[in-house]
Amino acid sequence: MNNFFESNLASLAVKNPNLAFKLQNITPNQKYEVFIGEDIANYNIVDKNENVAIFSTQPLQETMKRFDTLKESLYHPYLYCYGMGNGVLHKLLLDQEIRKRIVVIEPELEILFIALHFIDFSQEILSGKLVLREDLDDQGIASLFEEDKHSKFYVKTYMLEIFNPYYERYREKFLRINQSFIRAIEHLVVAVGNDAKDAIIGIKHHIANLPQTIQTPTLVDLVLNLKNRDTAIIVSTGPSLHKQLPLLKQIAPYATLFCIDASFPILYQNGIKPDIVLSLERVEATAKFYEETPKEAFEGVIFAITSIVHPRLRRAIEENGGLIQYSYRPFGYTTYFGIHEYGYLGIGMSAANMAYELIVHARFKRCVIIGQDLAFGDDGSSHSKGAVYGSDEIQKGSKRAGQSVYLTRYGGEGEVESTQVWKMFLNFYERDIANTPYPLEVINSTEGGARIKGTLELPFSEVLQRIPREEKQPIALDFPTEEVRQNNLKIIEEKCRLWLKEGKKKQKRIEKVFLKVAHFCEELETLNEEKRLEMIDYQKLDSLSKEIEKIKLFFKEPLFGSLFVDALQSYIFHQELDIARVLVKTTDDEMQRRAKQIELIFLHKYWLFSLAGGIANVLEAVKLAQKEWKL
């Protein structure tokens, strides 16, 4: 047996140490036996338990036939395969220049063990071009798209290819993983969104709030003040919250209460003072949670808000004497300013997600969740009694609720009705819990709504017995010195100046190429109408294609990525999905190749228009935000 195993295992130990450990400890020839022909690439693997070979005839012949059936995937940068087989097929697929990554799920570790002995995949594994997994769940699939950001543009070309008929015996597992991929792709597309207006508003608010953010205590200071604490309770505003309030009032002196903004007025009405109130969203309506809460409720509370909140919300807290602590969300345009002591929270989509991140950063021992229903109550309510916008703020079947989805009920029996947005919040919660870097005890005491995977479900009354009855210490934050504030202010002003300069330069280049492409597309339409397609100037077509590729290189520039990608993805993401579907089309001759090239030119005409327009809107947002500064 040719032994490439050690080098393959060394690479796998870097990329996936758990899988490497399992493979290192496998006892060979337990379920499978190897039969080698004259050609090393022609070896077969026999399932001794079922007395059946993976390849029913000649392995190499079957491999080449399967390779031919995958011809439609010739231009697919990303492939997803179920089954490793003897590994020869995947080596052939990896050798194609266009290939960026192949994900292979192999349910039988012994088969993977065998394949890694016969073929050298060490470089492909180490570079990330080959990703090997024994299984995949929703979180694992989401991490695949996070690890390679470019892969999301090819989600419309996704197909989980089964290796050969032998793997049909794993049909249920195959279907489960395929469904997980589909859910992850749906979540990814929804998370990117299709409303560029929201992203632009976020940029405008961030820059408008910058002079205020650098006058508040830092996120680092807040995290350090929360260290060495026992129990955190996240108070959300689901229909079940109301029944938990009496118990919450009992435990409030001993646990650190993280309250989302919508819960703040409810807690005040019930005589409960939270330690930290969190606001994440950019929408103006969120300010009402603070405007309709009496001034006395603000004393001794820290308001941890992100820099993208609406200025009206900031003013509402300031006018009531609240202590604001700003943090930056992990966007390119926030990290661009380099004032890292204020970042970074809010990778999720809700204030509750943000609270969980803060709790993890502070290394609490226990996190208890209440009021996090993420579903309608049995009576149809969407929020707790006492909510500012009413307990039926979102009504079943309403336009705002969107398409209904059904999630596993708290406790695991039956389902509850939810919405696409709540499902997205749930996905972020479950991902954050799965990725928690230390053994945090996460308890869901909502006692209603949807099940949150990764949590221990316990009644709130039982959880209270676990919390030490020690008076919690007040949180004492320090404000930055005048010298630090002035230095950060200079950074902000200089960075905004560079932003406008760089953006204008890129906008002009894109507009120049767009005009050329638009003119050429008009020429093509005229030639088509006049049935003179033989007159197409292919030299010009090639030249324009190269100019478009140069524009796309902007996205590889770190500065451009920081300044514009977060906003532009809403403008161009869905167009990129359609462009990717054309890019992966196979072409058998020159005529088909040219037809594909022409189709791409027309798609890129609108892409360039959207790109230039998106940059213009970002620059306008920066300029308008600067006018709100009171320096």
C-alpha positions in Angstrom: 0.0 0.0 0.0 1.4 3.4 -1.0 1.5 5.3 2.3 0.6 9.0 2.0 -1.2 8.7 5.3 1.3 10.5 7.5 1.5 13.6 5.4 -2.3 13.7 4.8 -2.8 13.3 8.6 -0.3 16.1 9.4 -2.3 18.5 7.1 -5.6 17.3 8.5 -4.4 17.8 12.1 -4.0 21.5 11.2 -7.4 22.0 9.6 -9.5 19.5 11.5 -7.7 18.0 14.5 -10.7 16.1 15.8 -11.1 14.2 12.6 -7.3 13.6 12.4 -7.4 12.2 15.9 -10.2 9.8 15.0 -8.4 8.6 11.9 -5.1 8.1 13.7 -6.8 5.7 16.1 -8.7 3.6 13.6 -8.0 -0.1 13.5 -7.8 -1.1 9.8 -9.7 -4.0 8.1 -12.6 -4.0 10.5 -15.4 -3.5 8.0 -13.5 -2.9 4.7 -10.9 -4.7 2.7 -8.7 -3.4 -0.1 -8.2 -5.1 -3.5 -5.5 -3.6 -5.7 -5.2 -4.1 -9.4 -2.2 -3.6 -11.7 -2.8 0.1 -11.7 -2.8 1.7 -8.3 -5.7 4.0 -9.3 -7.7 0.9 -10.0 -8.1 -0.3 -6.5 -11.4 -1.4 -5.0 -12.8 -1.4 -1.5 -15.0 -4.2 -0.3 -17.6 -4.0 2.5 -17.0 -7.3 4.3 -20.2 -7.0 6.4 -22.5 -6.8 3.4 -20.2 -8.6 1.0 -20.4 -5.8 -1.6 -17.7 -3.7 -3.3 -17.9 0.1 -3.6 -17.2 -0.3 -7.3 -19.3 -3.1 -8.9 -17.0 -3.4 -12.0 -13.6 -1.9 -12.8 -12.9 1.0 -10.4 -11.0 3.2 -12.8 -13.5 2.7 -15.6 -16.3 3.6 -13.2 -14.4 6.6 -11.9 -13.8 8.0 -15.4 -17.5 7.5 -16.3 -18.5 9.4 -13.2 -16.0 12.1 -14.0 -17.7 12.5 -17.4 -21.1 12.8 -15.8 -19.8 15.7 -13.8 -18.8 17.5 -16.9 -21.5 20.1 -16.1 -19.5 20.9 -13.0 -16.3 21.7 -15.0 -16.5 25.4 -14.3 -17.9 25.1 -10.7 -15.3 26.6 -8.3 -17.1 24.9 -5.4 -18.3 21.3 -5.2 -20.0 19.3 -2.5 -19.7 15.5 -2.5 -21.2 12.8 -0.4 -18.7 9.8 -0.3 -15.0 9.6 -0.7 -14.8 6.2 -2.4 -11.2 5.4 -3.3 -10.3 9.1 -3.7 -9.3 9.0 -7.3 -12.4 10.9 -8.6 -11.7 13.8 -6.1 -8.1 14.0 -7.1 -9.1 14.4 -10.7 -11.7 17.1 -9.7 -9.1 18.9 -7.6 -6.6 19.0 -10.5 -8.9 21.3 -12.4 -7.6 24.9 -12.4 -11.0 26.5 -11.8 -11.5 24.6 -8.5 -11.5 26.6 -5.3 -12.8 24.0 -2.9 -14.3 20.5 -2.7 -16.2 19.5 0.4 -16.4 15.8 0.9 -18.6 14.1 3.5 -17.6 10.5 4.2 -19.8 8.7 6.6 -17.4 5.7 7.0 -14.1 6.7 8.7 -12.5 3.5 7.6 -13.1 4.4 3.9 -11.5 7.8 4.5 -8.6 6.1 6.3 -8.0 3.9 3.3 -8.2 6.7 0.7 -5.7 8.8 2.6 -3.2 6.0 2.4 -3.3 5.7 -1.4 -3.4 9.3 -2.6 -1.5 12.4 -1.5 -4.1 15.1 -0.6 -1.7 16.9 1.9 -1.4 20.1 0.0 -5.1 20.3 -1.0 -6.1 19.7 2.7 -3.6 22.2 4.0 -4.7 25.0 1.5 -8.4 24.4 2.2 -9.0 23.2 -1.3 -10.2 19.9 0.0 -12.4 19.9 3.1 -13.1 16.5 4.7 -15.9 15.8 7.1 -17.5 12.8 8.7 -20.8 14.6 9.1 -22.2 18.2 8.9 -24.9 20.0 10.7 -26.3 23.5 10.3 -23.6 25.2 12.3 -20.8 23.3 10.5 -22.2 24.2 7.1 -22.6 27.9 8.1 -18.9 27.9 9.1 -17.9 26.6 5.6 -19.4 29.7 4.0 -17.8 31.9 6.7 -14.4 30.4 6.1 -14.5 31.1 2.4 -16.5 34.3 1.9 -16.5 34.0 -1.9 -18.3 30.7 -1.8 -21.6 32.4 -0.9 -21.8 33.9 -4.4 -22.1 30.3 -5.8 -24.9 29.1 -3.6 -27.3 29.0 -6.5 -25.1 26.4 -8.1 -25.1 24.2 -5.0 -25.6 20.4 -5.5 -24.7 17.6 -3.1 -23.3 15.0 -5.5 -23.4 11.4 -4.3 -20.3 9.4 -5.1 -21.9 6.3 -6.6 -24.7 3.7 -5.9 -22.9 2.2 -2.9 -23.6 5.4 -0.9 -27.4 5.1 -1.5 -27.5 3.0 1.7 -26.8 6.3 3.6 -29.8 7.9 2.0 -31.3 9.3 5.3 -28.1 10.8 6.4 -27.5 12.3 2.8 -31.0 13.8 2.8 -30.5 15.3 6.3 -27.2 16.9 5.3 -28.7 18.2 2.1 -31.5 19.8 4.0 -29.0 21.4 6.4 -27.2 22.9 3.4 -30.5 24.3 2.1 -31.3 25.8 5.5 -27.8 27.3 5.8 -28.1 28.8 2.3 -31.5 30.3 3.0 -30.2 31.8 6.2 -27.2 33.2 4.4 -29.3 34.9 1.7 -31.7 36.3 4.2 -28.9 37.6 6.4 -27.3 39.5 3.4 -30.7 41.0 2.7 -31.9 42.8 -0.4 -32.5 46.2 1.1 -29.4 48.3 0.6 -31.1 51.2 2.4 -30.6 49.5 5.8 -26.8 49.2 5.2 -26.5 52.8 4.1 -28.5 54.0 7.2 -26.1 52.0 9.4 -23.1 53.7 7.9 -24.7 57.1 8.3 -25.6 56.5 11.9 -22.2 55.1 12.7 -20.3 58.1 11.4 -22.9 60.6 12.9 -22.4 59.0 16.3 -18.6 58.7 16.2 -17.8 61.9 18.1 -20.1 60.7 20.9 -18.8 57.1 20.9 -15.3 58.1 21.8 -16.5 60.1 24.8 -18.0 57.0 26.5 -16.4 54.2 28.4 -14.9 51.5 26.2 -16.2 48.0 25.5 -12.9 46.6 26.9 -13.6 48.5 30.2 -17.2 47.0 30.4 -16.0 43.5 29.7 -13.3 43.8 32.4 -15.9 45.1 34.9 -18.0 42.0 34.2 -15.3 39.5 34.8 -15.5 36.9 37.6 -19.3 37.0 37.8 -21.4 33.9 38.3 -24.8 34.3 36.6 -26.1 36.4 33.7 -29.7 36.6 32.8 -30.8 37.7 29.3 -34.3 39.2 29.5 -36.1 39.2 26.1 -39.6 40.3 25.4 -41.4 37.2 24.2 -45.0 36.3 25.3 -43.6 34.1 28.1 -41.7 36.9 29.9 -44.7 38.2 31.9 -45.0 35.0 34.0 -41.3 35.0 34.9 -41.2 38.6 36.3 -42.0 37.8 39.9 -39.1 35.3 40.1 -36.9 37.7 38.2 -37.6 40.3 40.8 -36.5 37.9 43.6 -33.2 37.1 41.9 -32.3 40.5 40.5 -30.1 41.5 43.4 -27.8 38.5 42.9 -27.6 38.0 39.1 -26.4 40.4 36.4 -29.4 41.3 34.3 -28.9 41.9 30.6 -32.1 43.4 29.3 -32.9 44.1 25.6 -34.3 47.5 24.9 -37.9 46.4 24.4 -37.9 44.8 27.9 -36.6 47.9 29.7 -40.1 49.6 30.2 -41.6 46.2 31.2 -39.0 45.7 33.9 -39.5 49.2 35.2 -43.3 48.7 35.4 -42.6 45.6 37.6 -40.1 47.2 39.9 -37.0 45.5 38.4 -33.8 47.4 37.6 -31.5 45.8 35.0 -27.7 46.2 35.1 -27.2 46.5 31.3 -29.8 47.5 28.6 -28.8 46.7 25.1 -29.8 48.3 21.7 -28.5 47.0 18.4 -30.8 48.2 15.7 -30.7 51.2 13.4 -34.4 51.8 13.3 -35.8 55.1 14.8 -38.8 53.4 16.5 -36.4 51.8 19.0 -36.0 55.2 20.7 -39.6 54.9 22.0 -38.5 52.2 24.6 -36.5 55.0 26.3 -38.7 57.9 25.6 -41.7 56.3 27.4 -39.7 55.1 30.4 -39.4 57.6 33.4 -36.1 59.2 34.2 -35.8 57.4 37.6 -35.5 54.1 35.7 -32.2 55.2 34.1 -30.3 55.7 37.3 -27.5 53.1 37.9 -28.1 51.4 34.6 -25.6 51.0 31.8 -26.9 51.4 28.3 -24.7 49.4 26.0 -25.6 50.4 22.5 -24.0 50.0 19.1 -22.8 52.9 17.0 -25.4 52.3 14.3 -28.4 53.2 16.5 -30.6 56.1 15.4 -29.4 59.5 17.0 -32.9 59.9 18.4 -32.3 56.8 20.6 -29.0 58.3 21.8 -30.7 61.6 22.7 -33.5 59.8 24.5 -31.0 58.1 26.8 -28.9 61.3 27.3 -31.9 63.4 28.2 -32.8 60.9 30.9 -29.3 61.0 32.3 -28.4 57.4 31.3 -24.8 56.2 31.1 -24.1 55.2 27.6 -21.4 52.7 26.6 -20.9 52.4 22.9 -19.6 49.4 21.0 -19.0 48.9 17.3 -20.5 46.0 15.3 -18.0 43.8 13.4 -18.4 45.5 10.0 -15.6 46.5 7.7 -16.5 50.2 8.0 -16.3 50.1 11.8 -13.0 48.3 12.0 -11.7 50.7 9.4 -11.4 53.5 12.0 -9.0 51.3 14.1 -10.5 52.4 17.5 -10.6 48.8 18.5 -11.2 49.3 22.2 -14.9 50.0 21.4 -15.4 46.8 19.3 -16.8 44.4 18.5 -20.2 43.1 19.4 -23.4 42.5 17.4 -22.4 39.9 14.8 -25.9 38.5 15.3 -29.2 40.1 14.4 -30.8 41.0 17.7 -30.0 42.7 21.0 -30.3 39.3 22.7 -27.6 37.9 20.4 -25.5 40.9 21.3 -26.1 40.3 25.0 -24.9 36.7 24.7 -21.7 37.8 22.9 -21.0 40.2 25.8 -21.6 37.5 28.4 -19.2 35.2 26.6 -16.5 37.8 26.3 -16.8 38.4 30.1 -16.6 34.7 30.8 -19.7 34.3 33.0 -20.1 30.9 34.6 -23.8 30.7 33.7 -26.2 32.3 31.2 -29.9 32.0 31.8 -32.3 33.0 29.0 -35.9 34.1 29.7 -38.6 35.6 27.4 -36.8 34.3 24.3 -39.8 32.7 22.7 -38.9 33.4 19.0 -42.4 32.3 18.3 -46.0 33.3 18.7 -47.7 32.5 22.0 -50.6 30.0 22.1 -52.9 33.0 22.3 -51.4 34.5 19.1 -49.4 37.1 21.0 -45.9 38.1 19.7 -44.6 40.0 22.8 -45.0 40.1 26.5 -47.8 41.9 28.3 -46.7 45.5 28.9 -44.7 45.8 25.7 -44.5 49.4 24.4 -45.9 48.4 21.0 -48.4 46.0 22.5 -48.4 42.2 23.0 -49.8 41.7 19.5 -47.3 44.1 17.8 -46.7 41.4 15.1 -49.8 39.5 14.1 -49.9 36.0 12.6 -50.2 36.2 8.8 -49.5 39.9 8.7 -47.1 41.4 6.1 -44.7 42.2 8.9 -44.7 38.7 10.2 -43.8 37.5 6.7 -44.1 33.8 5.7 -44.8 31.6 8.7 -42.4 28.9 9.6 -42.8 26.1 12.2 -40.0 25.4 14.8 -39.6 22.7 17.4 -41.4 23.6 20.6 -39.6 24.3 23.8 -39.5 20.9 25.5 -39.2 19.1 22.2 -42.8 18.0 21.8 -44.7 19.5 18.8 -44.1 22.7 16.9 -44.7 26.4 17.3 -45.5 29.0 14.7 -42.7 31.5 14.1 -41.5 33.9 11.4 -38.5 33.9 9.0 -36.9 36.8 11.0 -37.3 35.0 14.4 -35.9 31.8 12.8 -32.9 33.8 11.7 -32.4 35.1 15.3 -32.6 31.5 16.5 -30.0 30.4 14.0 -27.6 33.1 15.2 -28.3 32.1 18.9 -27.6 28.4 18.2 -24.5 29.2 16.2 -23.1 31.4 19.0 -23.8 28.7 21.6 -22.1 26.1 19.5 -19.1 28.3 19.1 -18.7 29.3 22.7 -15.0 28.9 23.5 -15.4 27.7 27.1 -17.8 25.5 29.1 -20.5 28.1 29.7 -23.7 26.7 31.3 -26.5 28.0 29.0 -30.0 27.5 30.5 -33.2 28.3 28.6 -35.8 29.1 31.2 -38.2 30.7 28.7 -40.7 27.8 29.3 -42.3 28.5 26.0 -41.7 29.3 22.4 -39.1 27.6 20.3 -36.4 25.2 21.4 -32.9 26.6 21.3 -30.4 23.8 20.5 -27.4 23.7 22.8 -29.2 25.0 25.9 -30.4 23.1 29.0 -34.1 23.5 29.4 -35.1 24.1 33.0 -37.9 25.9 34.8 -36.9 29.3 36.0 -37.9 28.4 39.6 -35.3 25.5 39.6 -32.6 27.7 38.1 -32.9 30.2 41.0 -31.7 27.5 43.3 -28.4 27.3 41.4 -27.6 31.0 41.8 -25.5 32.0 44.8 -27.2 34.5 47.1 -24.3 37.0 47.1 -25.0 40.7 46.4 -23.6 41.6 43.0 -21.1 44.4 42.7 -22.0 47.6 40.9 -20.4 48.2 37.5 -18.0 51.1 37.7 -16.8 52.3 34.3 -14.1 54.9 33.5 -14.4 57.6 30.9 -11.5 58.2 28.4 -9.2 61.2 29.1 -9.4 64.4 27.0 -6.1 63.5 25.4 -7.4 60.2 24.2 -10.7 61.7 23.0 -8.8 64.4 20.9 -6.5 61.8 19.4 -9.4 59.6 18.4 -11.2 62.6 17.0 -8.3 63.3 14.7 -8.3 59.7 13.6 -12.0 59.9 12.7 -11.7 63.1 10.7 -8.7 61.8 8.7 -10.3 58.5 8.1 -13.5 60.1 6.7 -11.4 62.3 4.5 -9.6 59.3 3.0 -12.9 57.4 2.7 -14.4 60.2 0.5 -11.2 60.5 -1.6 -10.8 56.7 -2.2 -14.5 56.3 -3.0 -14.7 59.0 -5.5 -11.7 57.6 -7.3 -13.2 54.1 -7.5 -16.6 55.5 -8.5 -15.1 57.3 -11.5 -13.3 54.2 -12.8 -16.5 52.1 -12.5 -18.6 54.7 -14.2 -16.1 54.9 -17.1 -16.3 51.1 -17.6 -20.1 51.1 -17.2 -20.5 53.6 -20.0 -18.3 51.5 -22.4 -20.3 48.4 -21.5 -23.6 50.1 -21.9 -22.7 51.4 -25.3 -21.4 48.0 -26.4 -24.7 46.3 -25.2 -26.6 48.8 -27.3 -24.5 47.9 -30.3 -25.2 44.2 -29.7 -29.0 44.8 -29.4 -28.9 46.7 -32.7 -26.9 44.0 -34.5 -29.4 41.4 -33.2 -32.4 43.4 -34.4 -30.8 43.8 -37.8 -29.7 40.2 -37.9 -26.1 41.1 -38.4 -24.6 39.2 -35.5 -21.6 38.2 -37.6 -20.5 41.8 -37.2 -19.9 41.5 -33.5 -16.6 43.0 -32.5 -15.2 40.2 -30.4 -11.9 42.0 -29.8 -13.9 44.7 -28.1 -15.9 42.1 -26.2 -12.6 40.6 -24.9 -11.3 44.0 -24.0 -14.4 44.9 -22.0 -14.4 41.6 -20.2 -10.8 42.3 -19.0 -11.8 45.7 -17.8 -14.7 44.2 -15.8 -12.3 41.7 -14.3 -10.0 44.6 -13.2 -13.0 46.3 -11.5 -13.7 43.1 -9.7 -10.1 43.2 -8.3 -11.3 46.1 -6.2 -13.0 43.6 -3.9 -9.6 42.0 -3.1 -8.3 45.4 -1.9 -8.5 45.5 2.0 -9.3 49.2 2.0 -12.1 48.9 -0.6 -13.5 45.9 1.3 -13.6 47.8 4.6 -15.2 50.9 3.2 -17.8 49.5 0.8 -18.4 45.8 0.9 -20.9 45.7 3.8 -23.1 48.2 2.0 -22.5 47.0 -1.5 -23.4 43.4 -0.9 -27.0 44.3 -0.6 -26.8 46.1 -4.0 -25.0 43.3 -5.9 -25.3 40.0 -4.0 -28.3 38.8 -5.8 -26.8 39.8 -9.1 -23.7 38.0 -8.2 -25.7 34.8 -7.7 -27.1 35.1 -11.3 -23.7 35.9 -12.7 -22.3 32.8 -11.0 -24.9 30.6 -12.6 -23.7 31.7 -16.0 -20.0 31.5 -15.1 -20.3 27.8 -14.3 -22.0 26.9 -17.6 -20.0 24.5 -19.7 -19.1 25.4 -23.3 -18.4 22.8 -26.0 -17.3 25.1 -28.8 -16.3 28.7 -29.6 -19.8 29.8 -30.5 -21.1 28.7 -27.1 -18.2 30.4 -25.3 -19.0 33.7 -27.1 -22.7 33.4 -26.3 -21.7 32.9 -22.6 -19.4 35.9 -22.8 -22.2 38.1 -24.3 -24.6 36.9 -21.6 -22.1 37.9 -18.9 -21.5 41.3 -20.5 -25.3 42.1 -20.3 -25.4 40.9 -16.6 -22.4 43.0 -15.7 -23.9 46.2 -17.3 -26.5 46.4 -14.4 -23.9 45.1 -12.0 -21.6 48.0 -12.8 -24.5 50.5 -12.6 -25.5 49.1 -9.2 -21.9 49.2 -8.0 -21.3 52.8 -9.0 -24.6 53.8 -7.6 -24.0 52.0 -4.3 -20.6 53.7 -3.9 -22.2 57.1 -4.6 -24.9 56.5 -1.9 -22.2 55.4 0.6 -20.2 58.6 0.0 -23.4 60.7 0.3 -24.2 59.1 3.6 -20.7 59.8 4.9 -21.0 63.5 3.9 -24.4 63.9 5.5 -23.3 62.2 8.7 -20.4 64.6 9.1 -22.8 67.5 9.0 -24.3 66.2 12.2 -21.1 66.4 14.1 -20.9 68.8 17.0 -17.2 69.1 17.6 
